[in-house]
Amino acid sequence: MDLSAKSEDRGVRFDVAIATGRVRAAIVKPDEARRMLQSTLAQAKPHGYVGYQFEARLALGEVEMHSGHAAEGRARLSVTRERCGSEGLWPRCSQSCRGLSGSPAYTLNTGPSREQM
């Protein structure tokens, strides 16, 4: 049973969904991971969860880059980098999106918590 689905805290649900998407991608279920991350992004938008939107976009771009959708992933990560500058997330994004200029390595920064963003 997925206890996070019963949580009233959207943040907990988003954290779990993003982490689960990454795990599913790692165990060779990239299509399932993409659907989950797209859903998480769609749910975070109307509630104004900018940090979770950023995390979901990064995770989705990473999954795309490593699952045969490199052009989509690169485009998504590029747009994410542009958006995070305008949304005040640049310090975190600059580290997270550092692979855009060449290296395919995309890693999440463990920088400031969402409360600090």
Summary of the structure (lengths in Angstrom):
residues: 117
radius of gyration: 13.5
end to end distance: 31.7
largest distance: 41.4
contacts: 339
relative contact order: 0.12
helix: 74%
strand: 0%
